Amino acid sequence: MRWDVRSVGRAARAAWRGPGRERDLLVQSLKAAAAALLAWLLAREWLGDPMALMAPWVALVLVQATVYSSLMQAARQFTAICAGALVASGAQAVTGDITGALALSVPVLVLLSNWPRFGDQGIYAATTAVFTLATGTFGAMEVGHRLGQAALGAVIGVAVNALVLPPIHLRDVRENLAALAREAGDVLHAVAGDLRDGGWDAGTAAGRLAAAARLQDRLEALRSARGWSRESLRLTSGALRAVHRAPTVALPPEREDERFGRVTGHVTALTRTLVVAADEERTPAAPDAAVLGCYAELLALLGDACRAEADRLLHGGARADALLDERTEAVMRDLHGKLQESLRAQAGEGAARTAVLGTLVLQAENLWADLDGGTRGR
């Protein structure tokens, strides 16, 4: 309970401090509540229904994460409500009994709710039938009245979502992409520290592989955020977006997602190679401590480059890659040259050590190429 209370407190402080996911959630919640209240007032005053439940119910659930999804959900939900009301009234006309009408209509509507075109709104067909029959509003006039309320609620829900601070999910893409770059840098620094300090063994290597595997979760979150950003820009660009002053800061291009997807793959492959080398029961052998120390310095510089990219992506500034710094690049080239010399030297000591070091050097070169944007040869 205390953890839940602290989580609520942190979310409230984050929403108060400035823009972010917490404030977005607060805005959407307030918009949904306002849409429901407005629909209730209009339905009660305009339609004269003291039990005007359908309009606020529909308006409430149609304040979705994007304007496009609001429109799609409105179409599906209204169709499902129409089907439920009409089937229920038809079943009542056939059976002349509420219990019989429920037994006749609900199984059919529950089965119909699984139709893929309804999405997750199909269940409203069955619930509308139950609501219609339970309240005794199954005559032609009453059914038309309920459908009018549903249409009113749908219009209000979609309008509030589209016209009042329309949700545009650009921040999540930038934050997830920057976090992916930073976390990749953290893994590289952790591996470098283990190799440099001599604390590298099978258990440590397995832990670093698990940390690298968690980068895949961040990559999936990035892909999901990219999908939400595309959908949130549908129907909110152009004149509508300009009128309502939606965010106009450009997203990082999708090629950045692909680039850091490759970086994630290289980091995972690198840590997997170290796990194999640390396993005493496997044939591949780890390189000498001096060679590993040189490799650790190279990984640390690559980790710095990842962190520099994270800062650039988060703040939307010009590319300021640490690899572009002449001194840093000179050090990296020197380390790379030493590793190549070590690779040639260990080639005479057997294939086991050569295989491991060669694989590690290859993964470092792949990381270097992707972080440097492939603009220069190696």
N, C-alpha and C positions, 0 to 999 in steps of 0.2 A: 504493500500500500504506500509506504514511504517513497519507494522508487517511482511509483506512478505519479504521486504528488509532485516530486521533484521534476519529473519529465514534463508535467503540465506547466510548472513554473518556468522551466527553461524555454518551452515553446512560447509562453506568454512574453517573456523578456525578449526573445528573438523577434517576435512580431512587433513589439514596441520599438526595438532599436532601428529597424529599417527593412527594406525589401528583402524577401526571401520566401522559402517554401511555407513557413509558418504564417507570414502575412497573406500570402496567396490563399491559403486554406481559410483564414479568417474572413477575407473578402468574399470568397465563394459561399461560405456559410451564411454570412449576412445577406448576400444577394438572394440565396434560396429562401431564407426566412421572409425577406421583403416581398419576394414574388408570391409566396403563399398568402401573406397578409393582404396584398393587393388583390389577388384572385378571390379571396374570401369576401372582401368588401364589395367588389364588383358583382360577384355572383349573387350575393345577398341583396344588394340594392337594385341591381339591374334586372336580374332574373326573379327576384322576389322569393327566393328559397331560403327559409330559416335554417335548413339543414344542408347548406351548400358545401358539401364535403368534397365533391369530385374536382371542382376547379382548383382549390388550394392543394389538394393531393397531387394532381398532375403537375401544377406549376412548381411545386417543391422538388419533385424528382427530375425535372427537366433542366434545372440549372446545373449543367454538366461541366466537365473539365475543359471542353472546347465548344465553340459556337457550332461547329460542324456536327459534333456528336449530339448536341442539343437538338438540332434539326432532325437528325436521323432517328434519335430516340423518340422524338415527338411523333414522327410519322408511324413508327412501329407501335408505339403505345396507343395512339389514337385508333389505329386499325384493330389492335387487340381489344380495346374497350368496346369498339363498335361490334366486333364479332361476339364478345361476351354478352352484351346487352341484347342483341338481336336473337342470338341462340336461346338465351334465357327466356325472353318473352315468347318466342316460338314454342319452346318446351312447355311453358305455362299454358299457352293456348291449346296445345295438344292434350295435356294431361288434366288440366283444370285443378291441379293440386301442387302446392309449393314443394312438398317433399318429393313427389313424383317428378316435378320439373328439375329439381336438383339432381336426382338420380339419373335423369335422362341427359341433362346438359353438361354437368361438370366433368364426367369421364371423357366426353368428346372434346371439351375445351382444354382439359389438361393434356390430352394427346396432341391437340393442335398447337399447344404452347411450345412443343418441341420442334416446330417447323423452323429451320435455320433462318428464314427471312424475318422472323420476329426477334431474333437475337435473344437478349435476356429480358425482353419485354413481353414474351408470350404468356407468362403466368398471369398477366393482368386480364387476359380473357376470362380465365376461370374465376379470379377474385371479383371481377365485375359482375359475372353471373350470380355469384353468391350474394353480393351486395344488392343487386337488383331484386332478386327474389326475396331476400330477407327483409328488405324495406317495403315490399309490396308495390314497387314502382315498375311494373312490367307492362302497363298499357302503352299504346302508341304515343300518347302525349307525354307520359312520364319518361319513356325511353328517349324521345327526342329532347326532352328537357335535360336529361343527364348527359347526352351526347353534346349538347350545346355547352354545358358546363365543362366537359372535358376539352372541347375545342378552345373555350375561353382560357382555361388553365394552361393549355399548350402554348397558345399565343403569348400569354403573359410570361411564362417561364422562358421561352426562347427570346422574347424581346428584352427582358431584363438581362439575360446573359449576354446578348449581343450588343446592347446599347449602354450598359452600365459597366465600365471597366472591363471590356471583353478580355477573357483570359488568353494570354499568348505565352506559351511556354518556351522562352528562349534561354532563360537563366539556367535551367536544369542541364541543357546541353553543355553550356560553357563550364559549369561547375563540375559535371561528371568528367568531362574531357581533361580539365585541369587536375582533378583529383587522380585520374588514371596516370597522368604523367608524373605527378608528385609521388604517388605510391610506387610506381616503377623505380623512380629514383631512390626511394627509401629502401626497397629490396636490394638494389645494387649497392648502396652504402652499407647495408647490414652484411651482405656477403663479403664486401671488401674488408670490413672490420674483422670478420671471422678469419679470413685468410691472412690478414696483416698481423693479428694478435696471436695466431697459432691456436685459436680455439675452435678450429674446424674439425669436426668428426662426423660420423654417420648420423648421429642424432641432430646435430646442428644443421647439417645439410638437408635432412628431411624437413626440418622446421622451415628452412628458407624455401624449399620447394612448395610447401603448403602455403607460405605467404605469396609466392609467385602465382600459385593456382587461384588464390583469392582475387588476383587481378582480373581473372575471367569474369567474376561476378560484377566488378566495376565496369568491364567492357560491355556486359549485357545491359547494365543500367544505362550506359551511354547510348546503346542502340535503341533502348526503349524510349529514352528522352528525345532522341532524334526523331522517332516516329511521332511522339506527341507534339513536337515543335512543328513538324510538317502539317499535322492535322489542325493545330491551333491557328496556323496562318491561312488555312482555307476559309474563305468567306469573310476574312477580317483584313485583307490587304486592300490596296487601292484606296478608293475614296472613303470607304467605311473606316479603314484603319487610320487614315489621315484625320478624319473628322474627330475620332475619339482619341487621338494622340497615343495610339498603341506604340510599344517600343519599336524603334527603328534601327537599333544597333545591329549590325550584321552578325549572323552566327559564324563561328569558325566553319570553314568549308568541310564538306564530308570527307575530303581526302585526308584531313587531319585524323578523323576516326580510323581510317584505313591505316594511316602511318603508325598511330599508337597501338592499333591492333597488331601490327607486325612487331612493334617494340615489345609488346606483351608476350608474343610468341617467342621472341629471342630470349627474353629474361627467363621464361619458363624452361626453354631448352637448355640454357646455361646452367640453371640450378639443377636440372635433371642430370646433366653430365657430372656435376659435382657429387650428386648422390651416388651415382654409379662408381665414381672414382673412390669414394669413401668406404664403399662396401668391400670388406676384406675377402669376401667369398667370390667376388667378381674378378675377372682377368685384368681389366684396365687398371692401371696404377696412377696414383696422383703424381704430379710433377714435384720437383724439389721445392723446399721452402723458399729459397731465394727467388725462384721463378714465380711461385705463387704470390710473393710479396710484390713483385713487379706487376703482376696481373691485377692485384688488389688496387694498386695506384691507378691503373687504367680504368677499372670499374668505378672507382670513386669519382673520377673526372666525368665518366659517362653519367653517373648519378647526379652530379652537379648540372649537367646539361639537361637532364630530365626535369630537374627542379626549376631551372631557368625557363624552360618551355612552359611549365605549369604556371609560373607567374605571368608570362606573356599571354597565355590563353585566358587566364582568369580576368586580367585587366584589359584585354583587347588591344594591347599596344603593338608597336612594330616588332618584327622579329628581332629578338636580342639573344640569340643562341650563344651559350658560353663557348661553343666550339668555334665561333667566329672570332673569338679573341686570339690574337696571334700567339701570345705567350702560351695560352692553354693548348692551342693546337700544336705548337712546337713540342711541348712536353708530351702530348699524346703520341705524336709521331715518333718521338724518341723511345717511349715505352713500347710502342708497337714494333719498332725496329729491334729492340732487345728481345722481345718475345719471339720474333722471327728467328733471331740468332739462336735462342735457346731451343727452338723447335728443330733447327738444323743439327744442333749439338746432341739433342736427345734422340735423334733419328738413329744414331749409332748404338744407343743403349737398349734398343728393343722396341717392338711395335706398340706395347701396352702404354708406355708413357707418352709416346709420340701421338697415339690416337687421342688420348685425353687432352693433351695440350693443344693439338691441332684443332680439336672440336671447340675448345674454349676460345682460342684465338679467332676462329671463324665466327662464333657467336658475337664476340666483341666487335669484329669488323662489321657484322650485320647491324648491330646496334649503332655503331658510329655512322654508318651510311644513312640509316633512317633518321637519326637525330640531326644529322647535318643536311638533311633534305636531298642527299644525293647530288649536290651541286658541284662537288669537286671529286676528283679521283683520289684514290688512296695510293 
